[in-house]
Amino acid sequence: MLVNRYIFLMVCELSIEKLVQGGEGLARLNDGRVCFVWGGLPGERCRVELTTSKKDFARGRVVEVLEKSADRVQPRCPLYGKCGGCSLQHLDSAKQVPYLERVERENFQRIAHQELSADFKIYQAEPWGYRNRARVVYLGERDGRCRFGFRKQESNGVVAIENCPVLTSGLSDFLKNAKASEIFKGLKRIPKDLELNLFDDGAGRVAYYYRGMPESRRQECSVSTVKMCDKGIVSDASVFFQSNLSLLPRLVESVREAVDEGIASGAASDEWLIDLFSGVGFFAAMLQDRFKRITTVEREPLCLKYAKVNLSGNKGAAETENVSAPAEEWLAKNVVDKPATLIVDPPRTGLPPEALSAIVKSSVNRLIYVSCDPVTLARDFAKFSAAGFALKRAEGFAFYPQTPHLEMMFVLAR
């Protein structure tokens, strides 16, 4: 047991070969094991403190850079390495998209055993001041103002924040000026470590939600409307919504192009759009003028409420149906034997096996898959490929600069 304790204090010199999924550098220990290094860049020689040692691999973090990469920059945020976000701030912003592309090409080849096309493109927007959605922890008051923090890296602890360079100016102003008497009005006692979900609607208003918020305050404080691509989308700070409004129109444009291409070519139909994992009905609302019938499927009841609102003005569809159910259950009970266009936007875990199997067995021949996890996307694509689907279009969206996260859109057809 003493050996296991003290190995975590071991420091060694390692050469970083490349960056891998998650933003860590890959190096090799003297015994041949792979070591994933937080804070290392390709081509660097670093002193690394091992934090985890397993039979087949180890993990560590850079304590000193001995030979520095030309792509290394000074992190802009003083909380870099302490806060749980923005783990790529040491990599030049201009080099982050090329890194993401290399990693996803490797993932796709390794997991799906196929190559992404040469024209695979990753879209990006401003690298700073972009994030319009955040979760913060209330730390009390000082000089009449609220103090907030973020969760620490790999910990439930909290690090206090004064400002955050990736947040929008609207969120930054909120964090600087919020008063507990206004935010927590109606609460008799503010629980310790209470988390707030914040959402900047892009027009200067910040909505917020916390567990225990009085229902009388919910509509006033939590609900917001985002103007996006000539549509007004109603949402709530307590449910998921995209965190980069400046890049979101590009994703909408890509999805619309994919739908139009399918309908124009005859590969898909405008008879029926099925939007699985639909959330507040965002994609369905963006596409509602292109279909005669729309079905949204989402297991979260509150999302269903907003999906109904966001599609209530739909004049283009002969029928609109909003279903609150797990996607796999709905697919199992509703045989899709009519021409349909299907769009899925599952969580990081990807499509449930039952849902993927039901899609394969259905009459759907064209599928738009929006993913927040390229690894599970590659895994699911391998299964679709085995069932006869081919990749017709692939695009990436760097919604979270300064982090290793990437969203992708695949168009599959058979």
Residue pairs with C-beta under 8 A, 6 or more apart in sequence:
4 53
7 50
7 53
8 49
8 50
8 51
8 52
8 53
9 49
10 49
10 50
10 53
11 47
11 48
11 49
11 50
11 63
12 29
12 30
12 47
12 48
12 50
13 45
13 46
13 47
13 48
13 66
14 27
14 28
14 29
14 35
14 37
14 40
14 45
14 46
14 48
14 60
15 27
15 28
15 44
15 45
15 46
16 25
16 26
16 27
16 37
16 40
16 41
16 42
16 43
16 44
16 45
16 46
17 25
17 26
17 27
17 28
17 42
18 25
18 26
18 42
18 102
19 25
19 26
19 41
19 42
19 99
19 102
19 103
19 404
20 26
20 36
20 103
20 106
21 103
21 107
21 374
21 375
21 404
22 36
22 404
23 38
23 87
23 88
23 403
23 404
24 36
24 37
24 38
24 40
24 59
25 36
25 37
25 38
25 39
25 40
25 41
25 42
25 44
25 46
26 34
26 35
26 36
26 37
27 34
27 35
27 37
27 40
27 46
27 48
28 34
28 35
29 35
29 58
33 56
33 57
33 58
34 56
34 57
34 58
35 48
35 50
35 57
35 58
35 59
35 60
36 57
36 58
36 59
36 60
37 46
37 48
37 59
37 60
37 61
37 62
38 59
38 60
38 61
38 62
38 87
39 46
39 61
39 62
39 81
39 90
40 46
40 48
40 62
41 69
41 71
41 72
41 90
41 91
42 69
43 67
43 69
44 65
44 66
44 67
44 68
44 69
44 72
45 65
45 66
45 67
46 62
46 63
46 64
46 65
46 66
46 67
47 62
47 63
47 64
47 66
48 60
48 61
48 62
48 63
49 60
49 61
49 63
50 58
50 59
50 60
51 59
51 60
51 61
52 58
52 59
52 60
65 72
71 91
71 92
71 95
72 90
72 91
72 92
73 89
73 90
73 91
73 92
73 93
74 90
75 81
75 86
75 89
75 90
76 89
76 128
76 165
77 83
77 86
77 89
77 164
77 165
77 166
79 150
79 159
79 161
79 164
80 86
80 89
80 90
81 153
82 152
82 153
82 159
83 150
83 151
83 152
83 153
83 159
83 161
84 150
84 151
84 152
84 153
84 154
84 155
85 150
85 166
85 402
85 403
86 166
86 402
86 403
87 153
87 402
87 403
87 404
88 96
88 99
88 402
88 403
88 404
89 402
91 99
93 127
93 128
93 401
93 402
96 127
96 398
96 401
96 402
97 122
97 124
97 398
99 404
100 122
100 396
100 398
100 404
100 406
101 120
101 122
101 396
103 374
103 404
104 116
104 120
104 374
104 396
104 406
104 408
105 115
105 116
105 120
107 374
107 375
107 378
108 114
108 115
108 116
108 374
108 378
108 381
109 115
109 116
110 378
111 375
111 378
111 379
111 382
112 378
112 379
112 381
112 382
112 385
113 382
114 381
114 385
114 391
116 394
117 391
117 394
120 394
120 395
120 396
121 395
121 396
122 395
122 396
122 397
122 398
122 406
123 247
123 250
123 251
123 395
123 396
123 397
123 398
124 247
124 397
124 398
124 401
125 244
125 246
125 247
125 250
125 398
125 401
126 246
126 401
127 401
127 402
128 165
128 166
128 401
128 402
129 165
129 166
129 167
129 168
129 169
130 166
130 168
130 244
130 246
130 247
130 401
131 164
131 166
131 167
131 168
131 171
131 243
131 244
131 400
132 168
132 170
132 171
132 199
132 200
132 201
132 202
132 243
132 244
132 245
133 197
133 198
133 199
133 200
133 241
133 242
133 243
134 164
134 167
134 171
134 197
134 198
134 243
135 195
135 196
135 197
135 198
136 148
136 149
136 150
136 161
136 175
136 195
136 196
136 198
137 148
137 149
137 150
137 151
137 158
137 193
137 194
137 195
137 196
138 146
138 147
138 148
138 180
138 190
138 193
138 194
138 195
138 196
138 210
139 146
139 147
139 148
139 149
139 158
139 160
140 146
140 147
141 147
141 180
144 179
145 176
145 177
145 178
145 179
146 175
146 178
146 179
146 180
146 183
147 160
148 160
148 161
148 175
148 178
148 196
149 158
149 159
149 160
149 161
150 158
150 159
150 161
150 164
151 157
151 158
151 159
152 158
152 159
158 193
161 175
163 172
163 175
163 176
164 171
164 172
164 175
166 401
166 402
167 175
168 200
168 202
170 200
170 204
170 205
170 206
171 198
171 200
171 206
173 206
174 198
174 200
174 206
174 208
180 190
183 196
183 208
184 190
184 210
185 217
186 214
186 216
186 217
187 212
187 214
191 212
194 210
194 211
194 212
195 210
195 211
196 208
196 209
196 210
197 208
197 209
197 210
197 237
197 238
198 206
198 207
198 208
198 237
199 206
199 207
199 208
199 224
199 235
199 237
199 241
200 206
200 245
201 207
201 224
201 225
201 226
202 226
202 227
202 245
203 227
205 224
207 221
207 222
207 223
207 224
207 236
207 237
208 221
208 222
208 237
209 218
209 221
209 222
209 236
209 237
209 238
213 221
213 222
221 237
222 236
222 237
222 238
223 234
223 235
223 236
223 237
224 234
224 235
224 236
224 237
225 232
225 233
225 234
225 235
226 232
226 233
226 235
226 241
226 245
228 245
228 248
228 249
228 252
228 286
229 249
229 252
229 253
229 286
231 285
231 286
231 310
233 280
233 282
233 285
233 310
234 280
234 306
234 309
234 310
235 241
235 280
235 306
236 280
236 302
236 306
238 302
239 279
239 280
239 300
239 302
239 303
239 306
240 279
241 279
241 280
241 282
242 248
242 251
242 282
242 399
243 399
243 400
244 399
244 400
247 397
247 398
247 399
248 399
250 397
251 370
251 397
251 407
251 409
252 283
252 286
254 395
254 409
255 283
255 286
255 287
255 343
255 368
255 370
255 409
256 286
256 287
256 290
258 368
258 393
258 409
258 411
259 268
259 273
259 287
259 290
259 341
259 368
260 290
261 267
261 393
261 411
262 268
262 341
262 366
262 411
262 413
263 269
263 270
263 290
263 341
267 365
267 366
267 413
268 339
268 340
268 341
268 365
268 366
269 339
269 340
269 341
270 290
270 291
270 292
270 341
271 291
271 292
271 293
271 338
271 339
271 340
272 291
272 292
272 293
272 294
272 295
272 338
272 339
272 340
272 341
273 284
273 287
273 290
273 291
273 293
273 294
273 295
273 317
273 340
273 341
273 342
273 343
274 295
274 297
274 336
274 340
274 341
274 342
274 343
274 364
275 281
275 283
275 284
275 287
275 294
275 295
275 296
275 297
275 343
275 345
276 297
276 327
276 330
276 331
276 342
276 343
276 344
276 345
276 346
276 355
277 297
277 298
277 327
277 344
277 345
277 346
277 347
278 284
278 296
278 297
278 298
278 303
278 307
278 322
278 345
279 298
279 300
279 303
279 307
279 345
280 303
280 306
280 307
280 310
281 296
281 298
281 303
281 306
281 307
281 308
281 310
281 311
281 322
282 310
283 343
283 345
283 370
284 294
284 296
284 307
284 310
284 311
285 310
285 311
285 314
287 294
287 343
288 294
288 311
288 314
288 316
288 317
288 320
289 315
289 316
290 316
291 316
291 317
291 341
292 316
292 317
292 318
292 319
293 317
293 318
293 319
293 320
293 321
294 311
294 314
294 317
294 319
294 320
294 321
295 320
295 321
295 322
295 323
296 304
296 307
296 311
296 321
296 322
296 323
297 323
297 325
297 327
297 330
298 304
298 307
298 322
298 323
298 324
298 325
299 324
299 325
299 326
299 327
300 324
301 324
303 324
304 322
304 323
304 324
307 322
308 322
311 320
311 322
314 320
323 330
326 352
327 344
327 346
327 351
327 352
327 355
328 352
328 354
328 355
328 358
331 354
331 355
331 358
331 359
331 362
332 354
332 358
335 362
336 342
336 362
336 363
336 364
337 362
337 363
338 363
339 363
340 362
340 363
340 364
341 364
341 366
341 368
342 359
342 364
342 366
342 367
342 368
343 367
343 368
343 369
343 370
344 351
344 355
344 359
344 367
344 368
344 369
344 370
345 370
345 371
345 372
346 352
346 355
346 371
346 376
347 372
348 372
348 373
348 376
349 373
349 376
350 371
350 373
350 376
350 377
350 379
350 380
351 359
351 376
351 380
356 380
356 383
356 384
359 367
359 384
360 383
360 384
360 387
365 413
365 414
366 411
366 412
366 413
367 384
367 389
367 410
367 411
367 412
367 413
368 409
368 410
368 411
368 412
369 377
369 380
369 381
369 409
369 410
369 411
369 412
370 407
370 408
370 409
371 377
371 407
371 408
371 409
371 410
372 405
372 407
374 396
374 406
374 408
377 408
377 410
381 389
381 391
381 410
381 412
384 412
385 391
387 414
388 414
389 412
389 413
389 414
390 412
390 413
390 414
391 410
391 411
391 412
392 411
392 412
392 413
393 409
393 410
393 411
394 408
394 409
394 410
394 411
395 408
395 409
396 406
396 407
396 408
396 409
397 406
397 407
397 408
397 409
398 406
399 405
399 406
399 407
400 406
